[in-house]
Amino acid sequence: MSKKTIEKISLIIKERMREMPEGSYVTKLLKKGKVKIANKVGEEAVETVSAFLSQEKSHIIDESADLVFHLLILLEFSDLSFDDVLETLEKRIKND
């Protein structure tokens, strides 16, 4: 996943947050609030770990994509961005 892909998805999430279109999965999740978003990230994390343990590469990829997508929703809901995460990772690299 390139940074451009992350940026595209983040822009779509921001748009959904602003417009709250009916029928949008992101809208439904946002309306359910912080706890539901957190639960969904946790659920996707567990599914990613399960896929990893079963060692099915395509399953690991699918579940990881779901995890990243829901993490992006959590970040945007928190008024944060993936760039904030990348910035922290960059700082950690410099401290190593």
C-alpha positions, 0 to 999 in steps of 0.5 A, a space after each residue: 500500500 503506497 502512501 498515495 493509497 492511504 491518502 486517498 482512503 483518508 480523503 474518502 473517510 474525511 468526506 464521509 465524516 463531513 457529508 455523512 451520506 446514507 448507505 455508506 459503511 463509514 457513515 454507519 460506523 461513525 454514527 455508532 461512535 467511538 466504542 464501536 470504532 474501537 471494537 471494530 479495530 480490535 476485531 480486525 486486529 484479532 482476525 489479522 492475527 488469526 490469519 497470520 497463525 493460519 499462514 494463509 498469505 491471501 487471508 493475511 493480506 485481506 485482514 491486514 487491509 481491513 485492519 488498516 482501513 479501520 485504523 484510518 477511520 479511528 485516526 480520522 475520528 480522533 482528528 489525527 492522520 496516518 502522517 502523524 503515525 509516520 512522523 512518530 515512526 520517523 522519530 523512532 528510526 532517528 533515535 535508534 
